[in-house]
Amino acid sequence: MTPSTSNDLNLIETKKVQLISIIAQVYNLDLLVEIENLILSTKTDWWTSISKAEQTAIDEGLDDIKAGRLISHQTLMQNFNNRYKDL
């Protein structure tokens, strides 16, 4: 499940802070290990959570790196500034 609004994100951040506070008060190692295992078992691979277009763009970027098709950030910014100097 992914959050759809900034309100959802705010609720998630609030809940995370609450959980951190609760967990900080736990001194039972077995319980902490259970919590850790639960969290780790529900983690999803970020690759599967992004769109096919994003995966393709990343793959193309990696191919560019392997092929040596790179420019520095400084060159990119110079090209950008030259192209859009009227903005």
C-alpha positions in Angstrom: 0.0 0.0 0.0 1.4 3.4 -1.0 0.3 6.7 0.5 -1.7 8.8 -1.9 -1.8 12.2 -0.2 0.4 14.3 1.9 -2.1 13.7 4.7 -1.3 10.0 4.5 2.4 10.8 4.6 1.9 12.9 7.7 -0.1 10.1 9.4 2.6 7.6 8.5 5.4 9.9 9.9 3.4 10.4 13.1 2.9 6.7 13.5 6.6 6.0 13.0 7.5 8.4 15.7 5.0 6.8 18.1 6.4 3.4 17.3 10.0 4.5 17.8 9.0 5.9 21.2 7.3 2.7 22.2 10.1 0.5 21.0 12.7 2.6 22.8 11.0 1.6 26.1 11.2 -2.2 25.3 13.8 -4.2 27.2 12.8 -7.6 26.1 15.3 -8.9 23.6 13.0 -11.6 22.2 10.3 -9.0 21.6 12.7 -6.7 19.9 13.9 -9.6 17.6 10.3 -10.4 16.8 9.6 -6.7 15.9 12.8 -6.7 13.7 11.8 -9.9 12.0 8.3 -8.6 11.3 9.6 -5.4 9.8 12.2 -7.2 7.7 9.7 -9.8 6.4 7.3 -7.1 5.1 10.0 -5.1 3.3 9.4 -5.0 -0.4 12.1 -4.6 -3.0 12.0 -1.0 -4.2 12.6 -2.2 -7.8 9.2 -3.9 -7.9 7.5 -0.8 -6.5 8.5 1.5 -9.3 6.8 1.7 -12.7 8.0 -0.1 -15.8 9.0 3.3 -17.3 11.2 4.1 -14.3 12.8 0.6 -14.5 13.5 1.2 -18.2 15.0 4.6 -17.6 17.3 3.3 -14.9 18.4 0.4 -17.1 19.1 2.9 -20.0 21.1 5.0 -17.6 23.2 2.0 -16.5 23.7 1.1 -20.1 24.9 4.6 -20.8 27.4 4.4 -17.9 28.8 1.0 -19.2 29.1 2.5 -22.7 30.9 5.6 -21.4 28.2 8.0 -22.4 28.6 10.4 -19.5 28.9 14.1 -19.0 29.8 15.9 -15.8 27.2 17.8 -13.8 29.1 21.0 -14.5 28.8 20.4 -18.3 25.2 19.5 -18.0 24.5 22.7 -16.1 26.4 24.8 -18.6 24.4 23.2 -21.4 21.2 23.8 -19.6 22.0 27.4 -18.8 23.0 28.1 -22.4 19.9 26.5 -23.8 17.5 28.2 -21.3 19.3 31.5 -20.6 16.1 33.4 -21.3 14.1 31.8 -18.5 
